[in-house]
Every structure is written in structure tokens, then in C-alpha cells.
């Protein structure tokens, strides 16, 4: 029995792998950072606007989400 991934999950995997390459990391490191700051669902839920924009816009958004989470963590 084969299970197909949703288009959202396929894009999420694509986004994480490409973001990792952009950040000179591996996908596991990126996922660990997103999990640390509880951002996995937020990034996954960004499908509707991430997939229609330049991929670099998604990278900038992810960078900003992580940056804000780090600032909030220090408060």
C-alpha cells in the first residue's frame, strides 16, 4: 500500500531542503532549530503564500521567524 504525500508536505520538504542548502546546513539541523522554537507548524502552514512567491522570500520569512523567536527567548 503506497501513501502519497500531500502537495503541502511535498513543498515543505522541498522548502526545508533548499533552505538548509541556502544556510549551509543539513535538513536535520534546520528541523531541529524549527522544533526548538516551535516553528515547524507555522512554516508548514505557510504553504499558501510560500509556494507562489520566490523561494528566497520564504527563506527571509523563516530567518525572521527564527530571529524573533531568539529575541523572545532572551526576554
Backbone as CSV, one residue per row, in Angstrom:
resi,resn,N_x,N_y,N_z,CA_x,CA_y,CA_z,C_x,C_y,C_z
1,UNK,0.848,-1.173,0.000,0.000,0.000,0.000,0.898,1.243,0.000
2,UNK,0.753,2.046,-1.015,1.579,3.236,-1.108,0.783,4.458,-0.665
3,UNK,1.426,5.301,0.090,0.777,6.520,0.555,1.474,7.699,-0.115
4,UNK,0.677,8.556,-0.702,1.227,9.738,-1.347,1.247,10.884,-0.355
5,UNK,2.254,11.727,-0.506,2.342,12.916,0.328,1.434,13.999,-0.229
6,UNK,0.910,14.815,0.644,0.110,15.953,0.186,1.019,16.945,-0.523
7,UNK,0.434,17.794,-1.336,1.224,18.814,-2.029,1.884,19.751,-1.015
8,UNK,1.215,19.982,0.108,1.788,20.830,1.148,3.030,20.181,1.766
9,UNK,2.951,18.874,2.028,4.094,18.171,2.615,5.243,18.087,1.619
10,UNK,4.931,17.824,0.356,5.988,17.792,-0.657,6.704,19.134,-0.732
11,UNK,5.937,20.217,-0.707,6.549,21.542,-0.775,7.345,21.832,0.496
12,UNK,6.807,21.444,1.645,7.503,21.669,2.913,8.877,20.992,2.896
13,UNK,8.926,19.759,2.435,10.198,19.034,2.343,11.141,19.755,1.381
14,UNK,10.611,20.145,0.228,11.394,20.894,-0.764,11.941,22.186,-0.154
15,UNK,11.084,22.913,0.548,11.475,24.174,1.169,12.564,23.957,2.218
16,UNK,12.388,22.997,3.086,13.366,22.742,4.152,14.701,22.319,3.558
17,UNK,14.689,21.453,2.564,15.943,21.013,1.951,16.667,22.178,1.269
18,UNK,15.919,23.024,0.588,16.536,24.158,-0.092,16.970,25.242,0.880
19,UNK,16.188,25.456,1.921,16.579,26.416,2.958,17.855,25.941,3.647
20,UNK,17.946,24.666,3.908,19.149,24.107,4.532,20.365,24.362,3.644
21,UNK,20.229,24.123,2.364,21.329,24.375,1.428,21.704,25.858,1.444
22,UNK,20.710,26.724,1.429,20.902,28.181,1.476,21.664,28.594,2.740
23,UNK,21.382,27.937,3.854,22.020,28.264,5.136,23.294,27.460,5.389
24,UNK,23.678,26.642,4.408,24.861,25.783,4.538,24.734,24.853,5.751
25,UNK,23.544,24.283,5.895,23.238,23.326,6.956,22.646,22.093,6.298
26,UNK,22.292,21.111,7.109,21.531,19.990,6.562,20.090,20.117,7.058
27,UNK,19.202,19.380,6.424,17.779,19.493,6.745,17.488,19.127,8.200
28,UNK,18.239,18.195,8.745,18.039,17.805,10.145,18.318,18.985,11.074
29,UNK,19.384,19.719,10.802,19.720,20.883,11.630,18.622,21.947,11.549
30,UNK,18.107,22.164,10.357,17.041,23.141,10.168,15.797,22.704,10.941
31,UNK,15.421,21.445,10.812,14.241,20.951,11.519,14.417,21.049,13.033
32,UNK,15.604,20.750,13.515,15.855,20.853,14.955,15.690,22.291,15.438
33,UNK,16.167,23.249,14.640,16.023,24.650,15.027,14.549,25.076,14.983
34,UNK,13.845,24.665,13.956,12.416,24.994,13.875,11.656,24.359,15.033
35,UNK,12.002,23.128,15.386,11.348,22.457,16.510,11.672,23.162,17.824
36,UNK,12.910,23.566,17.987,13.329,24.247,19.217,12.469,25.482,19.485
37,UNK,12.134,26.191,18.420,11.363,27.431,18.558,9.876,27.255,18.217
38,UNK,9.434,26.008,18.124,8.026,25.698,17.831,7.529,26.376,16.556
39,UNK,8.346,26.296,15.501,8.022,26.961,14.248,7.678,26.004,13.106
40,UNK,7.749,24.712,13.350,7.512,23.747,12.269,6.119,23.943,11.674
41,UNK,5.120,23.972,12.503,3.744,24.104,12.015,3.541,25.450,11.313
42,UNK,4.134,26.480,11.851,3.995,27.819,11.246,4.574,27.842,9.842
43,UNK,5.754,27.248,9.667,6.371,27.199,8.341,5.550,26.296,7.423
44,UNK,5.145,25.146,7.920,4.320,24.233,7.119,3.034,24.927,6.672
45,UNK,2.415,25.661,7.564,1.157,26.338,7.256,1.349,27.522,6.303
46,UNK,2.592,27.912,6.049,2.869,28.997,5.119,2.789,28.600,3.664
47,UNK,2.405,27.362,3.395,2.344,26.852,2.020,1.618,27.796,1.070
48,UNK,0.470,28.287,1.487,-0.375,29.095,0.597,0.353,30.299,0.025
49,UNK,1.222,30.930,0.800,1.950,32.068,0.228,3.381,31.725,-0.148
50,UNK,4.001,30.770,0.502,5.384,30.416,0.145,5.488,29.829,-1.258
51,UNK,4.527,29.018,-1.651,4.681,28.322,-2.931,4.395,29.212,-4.140
52,UNK,3.844,30.397,-3.925,3.581,31.282,-5.058,4.592,32.421,-5.160
53,UNK,5.475,32.527,-4.186,6.489,33.576,-4.173,7.852,33.009,-4.565
54,UNK,8.809,33.904,-4.675,10.194,33.466,-4.845,10.574,32.681,-3.596
55,UNK,11.327,31.643,-3.769,11.744,30.821,-2.635,12.552,31.646,-1.633
56,UNK,13.296,32.605,-2.133,14.094,33.463,-1.253,13.221,34.254,-0.283
57,UNK,11.990,34.568,-0.681,11.073,35.245,0.242,10.737,34.345,1.426
58,UNK,10.565,33.068,1.157,10.304,32.109,2.233,11.524,32.014,3.145
59,UNK,12.721,32.020,2.559,13.948,31.972,3.370,13.992,33.173,4.305
60,UNK,13.700,34.350,3.770,13.713,35.574,4.586,12.693,35.483,5.706
61,UNK,11.520,34.956,5.402,10.488,34.816,6.420,10.931,33.847,7.512
62,UNK,11.493,32.728,7.123,11.973,31.749,8.106,13.080,32.367,8.961
63,UNK,14.000,33.087,8.316,15.057,33.772,9.074,14.453,34.732,10.100
64,UNK,13.444,35.483,9.684,12.804,36.440,10.591,12.058,35.745,11.717
65,UNK,11.391,34.633,11.420,10.696,33.882,12.471,11.680,33.372,13.520
66,UNK,12.798,32.842,13.057,13.818,32.325,13.982,14.431,33.476,14.781
67,UNK,14.729,34.572,14.104,15.309,35.733,14.783,14.373,36.230,15.879
68,UNK,13.084,36.345,15.563,12.110,36.808,16.553,11.981,35.822,17.704
69,UNK,12.005,34.541,17.409,11.920,33.527,18.463,13.123,33.617,19.398
70,UNK,14.299,33.879,18.836,15.504,34.011,19.667,15.405,35.256,20.564
71,UNK,14.878,36.339,20.013,14.697,37.562,20.801,13.716,37.298,21.942
72,UNK,12.605,36.639,21.629,11.599,36.338,22.643,12.151,35.407,23.718
73,UNK,13.037,34.509,23.328,13.634,33.569,24.272,14.508,34.305,25.289
74,UNK,15.122,35.391,24.887,16.031,36.139,25.765,15.296,37.047,26.735
75,UNK,14.005,37.259,26.500,13.226,38.150,27.386,12.930,37.500,28.699
